[in-house]
């Protein structure tokens, strides 16, 4: 059974870095999609991360030894690979239908699905705090979408499609998160990530349109470069945080991402007007976003026992 190091200050710092980095990802993706499609951007993110992380592990003599891995480890790697590819693509496609702030708010369902996964696969118990947090999160989502409830209730329209994609992205991310935690019993965090990055790079190659790499405008080149950095920094910090702090505590810090996204959107709109689609959130929607964050944090910190 994997045991955390107990260095909670380091775990907190790494989780906060993850939240800050991930909160700006949808902004980078939206700018990149002016030139690229979601498959190509996702593949580039995996490729660059695999090369840089692989070089770093090779210099340290820490590349994973695959020969003695048990079949269960390979199965968990396959689940992680499918989960992270599915999350990348679904999240990216959702940006075609919803704004960055919407994406980061709805994706807060992922910790809830991770919690439910802990109940099913790790014999976790759902306590009073989790139930309260779930109610607050759902209420927050209803407030957040107060301007679009009729469209969502009709089960049609572009906005509804975006939400469905984000719910699916949350589910597959939770599968990745559970598999990642279980894999820590056999491999180091960065070794797991490198294997996933290499596998994703190979698996997604048939989907890539390399012609899009010709004559890339400066803004899109910077954006896709940032998205590649985001993968390396975000998932690297996330995996390291799990080594030092309980997954419930890490999840609570990650829940703050929508607030950082709201701030990043406001700053981007003021510094580079017209670069992004303007947000159209009223006061209730902003209150709802904070309620979603609060519900996610309450549920995470109320965990009775952290997953192994």
ZIZIDA-V224085 format. One record per pair of residues at least 6 apart in sequence whose ideal C-beta (glycine too) atoms are under 7 Angstrom apart, sorted by sequence separation. I is the first residue (numbers start at 1). J is the second residue. D is the distance in Angstrom with one decimal. If there is no record, write none. Layout:
{{I/J/D} {I/J/D}}
This chain:
{{57/63/4.9} {118/124/3.7} {151/157/4.8} {119/126/6.0} {145/152/6.0} {152/159/6.6} {268/275/6.3} {269/276/6.5} {95/103/6.1} {151/159/5.2} {152/160/5.4} {242/250/6.2} {268/276/5.8} {32/41/5.3} {94/103/5.7} {151/160/6.3} {183/192/5.0} {241/250/4.8} {269/278/6.6} {148/159/5.4} {152/163/6.5} {265/276/6.8} {29/41/6.6} {91/103/6.6} {180/192/6.2} {265/279/5.7} {115/130/6.2} {91/107/6.9} {112/134/6.3} {112/137/6.7} {262/289/6.5} {108/137/6.7} {258/289/5.2} {258/292/6.4} {259/293/5.9} {258/293/5.8} {256/293/6.0} {255/293/5.3} {105/144/5.6} {255/296/3.5} {193/235/5.8} {255/297/4.9} {193/236/6.6} {252/297/4.6} {255/300/6.4} {42/88/4.3} {190/236/6.8} {193/239/5.5} {42/89/5.9} {192/239/6.8} {252/300/3.7} {190/239/6.6} {251/300/4.0} {252/301/4.9} {39/89/6.9} {42/92/6.2} {189/239/3.6} {38/89/5.8} {41/92/6.5} {189/240/5.7} {249/300/7.0} {248/300/4.8} {249/301/6.9} {189/242/6.5} {248/301/6.6} {38/92/3.5} {189/243/5.4} {38/93/5.5} {248/303/3.5} {106/163/6.0} {113/170/5.5} {117/174/5.1} {121/178/5.8} {109/167/6.1} {113/171/5.3} {184/242/6.7} {248/306/5.1} {107/166/5.8} {180/239/6.8} {247/306/5.5} {102/162/6.9} {106/166/4.1} {110/170/3.9} {114/174/4.3} {246/306/3.3} {247/307/5.1} {97/158/4.6} {98/159/6.5} {109/170/4.1} {113/174/3.6} {117/178/4.5} {181/242/6.3} {33/95/6.6} {97/159/6.4} {107/169/6.5} {29/92/5.9} {103/166/6.2} {107/170/5.7} {110/173/4.6} {114/177/5.0} {97/161/5.1} {98/162/3.6} {110/174/5.6} {114/178/6.7} {30/95/5.6} {97/162/3.0} {98/163/7.0} {29/95/5.5} {181/247/6.0} {94/162/4.7} {26/95/6.0} {30/100/6.0} {94/165/4.0} {93/165/5.5} {94/166/4.8} {27/100/5.2} {26/100/3.4} {90/165/5.0} {94/169/6.6} {26/103/4.8} {26/104/6.1} {90/168/5.1} {91/169/4.5} {90/169/3.7} {23/104/6.2} {87/169/5.1} {90/172/6.9} {87/172/5.1} {86/172/3.8} {87/173/4.3} {83/172/4.7} {87/176/6.3} {83/173/6.4} {83/175/4.2} {84/176/4.9} {83/176/3.0} {79/175/5.9} {80/176/5.3} {83/179/6.5} {80/179/4.3} {79/179/4.2} {80/180/5.7} {76/179/4.6} {80/183/6.7} {76/182/5.5} {77/183/6.8} {76/183/5.0} {73/183/6.7} {84/196/5.7} {73/186/4.9} {81/196/5.5} {85/200/5.3} {80/196/5.4} {84/200/6.5} {69/186/6.7} {77/195/6.0} {81/199/4.6} {85/203/6.5} {81/200/6.1} {85/204/6.6} {81/203/6.9} {64/187/5.7} {62/188/7.0} {181/307/5.5} {64/191/4.1} {62/191/6.8} {64/195/6.2} {57/190/6.3} {57/191/6.8} {147/282/6.2} {53/190/6.4} {57/194/5.9} {114/251/6.5} {146/284/4.7} {147/285/6.6} {146/285/6.2} {53/193/6.3} {54/194/5.5} {111/251/4.4} {53/194/4.8} {143/284/5.1} {144/285/5.1} {143/285/6.7} {146/288/7.0} {111/254/6.9} {50/194/6.5} {53/197/6.4} {111/255/6.3} {143/287/5.7} {144/288/3.3} {143/288/2.9} {144/289/5.5} {50/197/3.8} {108/255/6.0} {141/288/6.7} {49/197/4.7} {50/198/4.9} {140/288/4.7} {143/291/6.1} {144/292/6.3} {108/258/6.6} {46/197/5.0} {50/201/5.2} {140/291/2.9} {141/292/5.9} {139/291/6.0} {140/292/3.7} {104/257/5.2} {105/258/4.5} {46/200/4.2} {47/201/4.9} {104/258/4.4} {46/201/4.6} {136/291/5.7} {137/292/5.5} {140/295/5.7} {101/258/6.7} {104/261/4.1} {43/201/6.6} {46/204/6.7} {136/294/5.7} {137/295/3.1} {136/295/3.4} {137/296/5.8} {101/261/5.3} {43/204/4.5} {100/261/5.8} {101/262/5.7} {134/295/6.7} {42/204/6.4} {43/205/6.9} {133/295/4.6} {136/298/6.4} {133/296/6.7} {43/207/6.9} {101/265/5.7} {39/204/6.5} {43/208/4.7} {100/265/6.1} {133/298/3.7} {134/299/6.1} {132/298/5.9} {133/299/3.0} {39/207/4.0} {40/208/5.1} {39/208/6.1} {40/209/5.5} {129/298/5.7} {130/299/4.8} {133/302/6.3} {129/299/6.6} {37/209/6.3} {40/212/5.4} {130/302/5.5} {129/302/2.2} {37/212/6.9} {127/302/5.8} {36/212/5.3} {35/212/6.4} {127/304/5.3} {99/277/5.9} {101/279/5.8} {49/228/6.8} {53/232/6.6} {125/304/5.5} {44/224/6.0} {48/228/4.0} {52/232/5.9} {99/279/5.9} {101/281/6.9} {35/216/5.6} {124/305/6.5} {2/184/4.2} {35/217/6.3} {45/227/5.5} {49/231/4.8} {2/185/4.9} {41/224/5.9} {45/228/5.1} {49/232/4.6} {124/307/6.5} {1/185/6.7} {36/220/6.9} {44/228/5.9} {105/289/5.3} {108/292/5.1} {115/299/6.2} {35/220/3.8} {111/296/5.3} {122/307/4.6} {34/220/5.6} {41/227/6.0} {45/231/4.2} {122/308/6.2} {105/292/5.5} {112/299/6.5} {31/219/6.0} {32/220/5.6} {36/224/6.2} {108/296/4.8} {111/299/6.8} {31/220/6.5} {111/300/5.9} {118/307/4.8} {32/223/4.1} {31/223/3.8} {32/224/4.5} {28/223/4.9} {32/227/5.8} {28/226/4.5} {29/227/6.0} {28/227/4.7} {25/227/6.8} {28/230/6.3} {25/230/4.9} {21/230/5.6} {21/233/5.1} {22/234/5.0} {21/234/4.2} {18/234/5.5} {21/237/6.9} {18/237/4.4} {17/237/4.5} {18/238/4.5} {14/237/4.6} {18/241/6.3} {14/240/5.1} {15/241/4.5} {14/241/3.8} {11/241/5.1} {14/244/6.9} {15/245/6.6} {11/244/3.7} {12/245/6.6} {10/244/5.0} {11/245/2.6} {19/253/5.6} {23/257/4.2} {15/250/4.6} {19/254/5.1} {22/257/5.4} {26/261/6.7} {18/254/6.1} {7/244/4.6} {8/245/5.5} {16/253/5.6} {19/256/5.2} {23/260/3.4} {27/264/5.8} {5/243/6.1} {11/249/6.9} {15/253/3.7} {19/257/4.9} {23/261/4.5} {27/265/6.8} {4/243/6.6} {5/244/4.6} {11/250/6.7} {15/254/6.3} {4/244/5.9} {20/260/5.8} {24/264/5.0} {4/245/5.9} {12/253/6.5} {19/260/6.4} {23/264/6.1} {27/268/6.0} {4/246/6.0} {31/275/6.5} {30/276/5.9} {27/276/6.6} {2/308/5.8} {1/308/4.6}}
